Amino acid sequence: MSAQPLKLAIIIGSVREGRFGPVVANWIAEQVDDRFDVDVIDLAEAELPAALPPVPPAIDPDTPRPAGMAELTERLAAADAYLVVTPDYNRSYPAALKSAIDWHYTQWDAKTIGFVGYSGASGGLLAIEHLRQVFNELNAHTVRNYVSFPRYYLLFDEDGRLREPAEFEEAAGAMLDQLHWWASALVTARSAQVAA
């Protein structure tokens, strides 16, 4: 177990006007205990062009990025683990989230990722399953447990609080336990690799 809190970035994946993502991100941030230092990253605040760099970040990790992406890149690099908050868009995840992923490479490498999904019927599970495949390609470890809010608009009240929180708090606790275990193991492994 790490003596110091691990750095956890909670990423709000939707940038759509009127999105519900910040409400969900605030809720999950409140569930995080002192094993983590939390940084909530809102992709709506970063410059995320649809056009990708001419040389993939996998080949050139220091590829030039737009000035408006510099802070995002630094914050992603600083994190030991990530929680991605995502809705389903047409049975997958938002384009802005894919852009943020594709503009980066080493930031995800050998780190652990959890998911909090929300949407109508599926609760974000379709997006989560697609994201697992993408992050696997980037050598990131996604934890098995997740939190899902199907028909989220019925689950939260007008103040952004869950009407019946117990089941979701239990799911969040289980996911955070897995996230911490894997993040701790990967921090140790990365440190050993650097020292070798």
N, C-alpha and C positions, 0 to 999 in steps of 0.2 A: 504494500500500500504506500502510495506516495506521501512523503512528509508534507509537501506543499500542495495547495489546491491545483488541480489541473485547469488549464484554460479551455473553456467551452464556448464555442461560437454558435449562437442560435441564428440561423439564416432564414429570413422571411423571403420565400421564393416567388411570391406573386407581386407584381408591380401594377396591377390593374387598378384603375380608379374605383374607390368604394370597396376595395378588398377587405376580407375578414382576417387575413393573415396576422396583422399586428395584435389582434385580440387573442388569437391562439398562441402567438409567441409570448405575449405577456403572461398568459396562464402557465405555459410550460416553464418560463423563467422563474415563476413563483414556486414551482415544485422542486427546483434544484437546491440541493443542500450545500453545506460548506466544503464538500469535497471538490467543488468546482468554483472557479471565478468565471462569471458569465459576461459575454459580450454579445449583445443583440445587434445583428447586422441586417439592415434593411436594404435589399437590392435596389429599391426605388431611389436610393440616395447615391448610387454609383452610375458611372457612364458605362453602359454595356452595349456596344455596337453589335449589330447582327453579323457584320462582316468580321471574319476571324483574321488573325495575323497571317502573313504569307508563309512564315515558318512556324510549324506547330510548337507549342510550349514543351511538348515531349522531347523535341530535338533541341530547342533553344529555350531553356527555362527562363532566361532573362530577356525574352523577346520584348521589344518596345510596346508599351501599353498606353492607352489614352491617359492623359493627365488626370481625368476624372475617375480613373480606376485605381490609382496608386494607393489610396487609403484602404480600399477593399482588399487589394493584394497583400498589403502589410498585415491587416487584421486576420486574413485567412492563414497566412504563414505563421502567425503567432499562436494559433490555436493548437491544442493537443487533440481535440475532438470536436465534432460538429453535431448539431441537431438541425435537420432541415425541416422547415415547416412549409408544407405544400398542399395546394388544392389539386383536384383533377381538372385538367383542361382537355376536352376531347379525348378522354381515356388515357391521358398521359400528364406530364408536368409542364409548367410554364416555360415559354421560350427564354425569358430573361434568366431563369435558373440554369438552363442549358448553356446559355452564353457565358454566364459566370463560371460554370464548370469548365467549359472548353477553353476559356482564356487562361486557365491555370493548369498546372500539372504537379509540380513538386509539392505544392501546398497540400494536396490530398494524399500524397504518397505515404503509405504505411501509417495512416491515421484511422481512427474509428469514427463511424457515422451512425447516428440514429435518426428516426423519422417520426414526425407528427403530421398526420394527414387530416384533411377535412374536405368535405364536399357534400353533394346530395346523397345519393344512394350508397356509393362505395366508401365514403369516408376517406378518400384520398389513397386507397389501397392500390388502385391502378397506377397512379403516379409513383408510389413507393416501389412497386415491383419493377417498373422501368428504371428508376434511379438505382436500384440495387445492381442491375446489369452494368450501368454506366460507371458507377464507382468501383465495381469489381475490375473493370478494364484499367482503372487508374491506380490499382494496387492499394485500394482502401478497404478496410474491413467494415461491413455493415452489420450491426447487431440484429439478432433475430427479433427481439421484442420491439414493439412500436406502440404509438397511441393513435387512435383513429376516431374521428368525429363524423359519423354519418348523419346527415340532416342537421348539421351544426346549428342552423338557424332556430331549431327547436330546443337545442340543448343548453344554449347560453341565454341569459336574460338581457335586458336592454342596457345593463351596466357592464356587460362582458363577463359575468360570473356564471359558472355552471349551476344549473338548477339542482342536479343530483351528482355531486362531484366524486363520491366514494369510489366507484368503479374506475373512473378515469385517473384518479390519484394513485390507485393501486397499480394500474398499467404503467403510469409514468414512473413510479418507484422501481418497478421491475426493469424497465428499460434503462433507467439511469444507473442501476446496479450493474447491468451488463456493460453499459457504456464506460463506466468507471473502471471495471475490471480490465476490459480490452484496452482502453486508453492507457492505463497504468502499465500494462504489459508491453505495449508498443512504444511508449516513452522509454522504458528500460532497454528494449531491443534497439531502438534508434541510437540511444546513448552508447551502447556497447559497440555498435557498428562504427560510429564516429571515432571511438577510442581505439578501435582495432588498427 
